[in-house]
Amino acid sequence: MSTAEYTQILRDAEHLSPEEQRELVEVLLQRLRVRDLPEGEAPRFEDLAGTAPYPLCGEDAQEYITRMRAEWDEREERL
């Protein structure tokens, strides 16, 4: 990467909100942690924690569980 590209990235990051800047730093650090693993070694959970966006599949986990239980109950009632 050239110095000009690096400088442009820093300028672009200045326009992010403090929260977005923190998220950017966290993502970059997590990528480095995973990339620095010895070859063939699987990443630990701690290395990957927080790397997925929330909610991962577009739905809160508790809402998903509630929906799945309701669908199961409906299925049971039909049988």
Residue frames relative to the residue before (quaternion, step in Angstrom):
aa qw qx qy qz dx dy dz
M 1.0000 0.0000 0.0000 0.0000 0.00 0.00 0.00
S 0.4073 -0.7172 0.5105 0.2433 3.52 -0.94 0.86
T 0.6560 -0.5040 0.3900 0.4045 3.53 -1.29 0.35
A 0.6303 0.5405 -0.3325 0.4472 3.59 1.04 -0.76
E 0.6557 0.5011 -0.3134 0.4698 3.58 0.97 -0.83
Y 0.6430 0.5230 -0.3117 0.4647 3.56 0.97 -0.89
T 0.6569 0.5075 -0.3037 0.4677 3.58 0.93 -0.91
Q 0.6442 0.5162 -0.3206 0.4645 3.60 1.01 -0.80
I 0.6323 0.5207 -0.3354 0.4653 3.59 0.98 -0.78
L 0.6501 0.5046 -0.3177 0.4710 3.59 0.94 -0.83
R 0.6435 0.5127 -0.3231 0.4677 3.60 0.96 -0.81
D 0.6508 0.5127 -0.3123 0.4649 3.57 0.98 -0.87
A 0.6504 0.5253 -0.3126 0.4509 3.58 1.00 -0.83
E 0.5925 0.5810 -0.3647 0.4223 3.60 1.10 -0.58
H 0.6672 0.5062 -0.2962 0.4592 3.58 1.17 -0.54
L 0.5482 0.5968 -0.4014 0.4268 3.57 1.28 -0.08
S 0.5516 -0.5755 0.4753 0.3724 3.54 -1.21 0.48
P 0.6637 -0.4895 0.3594 0.4366 3.61 -1.18 0.32
E 0.6448 0.5162 -0.3232 0.4618 3.60 0.98 -0.79
E 0.6644 0.4903 -0.3065 0.4735 3.59 0.95 -0.84
Q 0.6207 0.5294 -0.3401 0.4677 3.59 1.07 -0.68
R 0.6356 0.5170 -0.3242 0.4730 3.60 1.00 -0.81
E 0.6511 0.5142 -0.3138 0.4617 3.58 0.93 -0.89
L 0.6367 0.5317 -0.3202 0.4577 3.57 0.99 -0.86
V 0.6614 0.4978 -0.3010 0.4734 3.57 0.91 -0.93
E 0.6519 0.5191 -0.3194 0.4512 3.59 0.92 -0.85
V 0.6549 0.5047 -0.3139 0.4668 3.58 0.92 -0.88
L 0.6669 0.4984 -0.3107 0.4586 3.59 0.89 -0.87
L 0.6546 0.5041 -0.3160 0.4664 3.60 0.96 -0.80
Q 0.6515 0.5098 -0.3194 0.4622 3.58 0.95 -0.81
R 0.6308 0.5227 -0.3351 0.4654 3.59 1.00 -0.75
L 0.6523 0.5101 -0.3153 0.4636 3.57 0.99 -0.80
R 0.6348 0.5360 -0.3355 0.4440 3.58 0.95 -0.84
V 0.6891 0.4652 -0.2785 0.4808 3.57 0.88 -0.93
R 0.6645 0.5172 -0.3035 0.4460 3.60 0.94 -0.85
D 0.7010 0.4880 -0.2667 0.4465 3.60 1.07 -0.72
L 0.4267 0.6951 -0.4776 0.3267 3.60 1.24 0.12
P 0.5472 -0.5889 0.4658 0.3699 3.59 -1.08 0.63
E 0.6135 -0.5782 0.3907 0.3697 3.57 -1.09 0.73
G 0.8061 0.2594 -0.2155 0.4863 3.55 -0.91 0.95
E 0.6114 0.5416 -0.3610 0.4501 3.59 1.22 -0.23
A 0.3961 -0.7170 0.5260 0.2287 3.54 -0.88 0.97
P 0.5079 -0.6414 0.4671 0.3354 3.60 -1.02 0.70
R 0.4527 -0.6485 0.5357 0.2960 3.55 -1.16 0.62
F 0.6603 -0.4968 0.3764 0.4191 3.54 -1.23 0.40
E 0.6376 0.5520 -0.3265 0.4268 3.58 0.97 -0.88
D 0.6410 0.5282 -0.3225 0.4540 3.59 1.12 -0.64
L 0.7477 0.3974 -0.2036 0.4915 3.57 1.12 -0.66
A 0.4798 0.6932 -0.4336 0.3183 3.58 1.20 -0.41
G 0.8222 0.2315 -0.1939 0.4825 3.52 -0.91 0.98
T 0.5302 0.6540 -0.4154 0.3444 3.61 1.18 -0.01
A 0.6569 0.4897 -0.3155 0.4787 3.59 1.15 -0.48
P 0.4914 -0.6468 0.4829 0.3272 3.57 -1.02 0.70
Y 0.3109 -0.7361 0.5655 0.2041 3.57 -1.17 0.53
P 0.5667 -0.3095 -0.7557 0.1097 1.58 -1.60 1.85
L 0.6060 -0.6253 0.3646 0.3299 3.55 -0.97 0.94
C 0.8086 0.2171 -0.0988 0.5379 3.59 0.80 -0.95
G 0.6580 -0.5380 0.3052 0.4293 3.56 1.16 0.52
E 0.7394 0.3223 -0.1986 0.5568 3.57 1.26 0.12
D 0.5143 -0.6368 0.4857 0.3065 3.54 -1.00 0.88
A 0.5885 -0.6152 0.3939 0.3464 3.59 -0.98 0.84
Q 0.6751 0.4877 -0.3086 0.4596 3.60 0.88 -0.87
E 0.6286 0.5199 -0.3352 0.4714 3.59 1.03 -0.73
Y 0.6272 0.5390 -0.3266 0.4576 3.57 1.04 -0.81
I 0.6709 0.4956 -0.2981 0.4642 3.58 0.86 -0.97
T 0.6438 0.5205 -0.3177 0.4623 3.59 0.94 -0.88
R 0.6630 0.4993 -0.2997 0.4705 3.58 0.95 -0.89
M 0.6647 0.5032 -0.3097 0.4572 3.58 0.90 -0.88
R 0.6404 0.5155 -0.3284 0.4651 3.61 0.99 -0.76
A 0.6471 0.5134 -0.3192 0.4646 3.56 0.98 -0.85
E 0.6491 0.5044 -0.3185 0.4720 3.59 0.98 -0.81
W 0.6394 0.5178 -0.3263 0.4653 3.59 1.00 -0.80
D 0.6459 0.5229 -0.3139 0.4592 3.59 0.96 -0.91
E 0.6498 0.5075 -0.3162 0.4693 3.59 0.97 -0.85
R 0.6436 0.5221 -0.3128 0.4641 3.57 0.98 -0.82
E 0.6547 0.5132 -0.3057 0.4632 3.56 0.96 -0.88
E 0.6474 0.5236 -0.3178 0.4535 3.58 0.99 -0.83
R 0.6583 0.5121 -0.3093 0.4569 3.60 1.00 -0.78
L 0.6726 0.4660 -0.3029 0.4885 3.57 1.05 -0.71
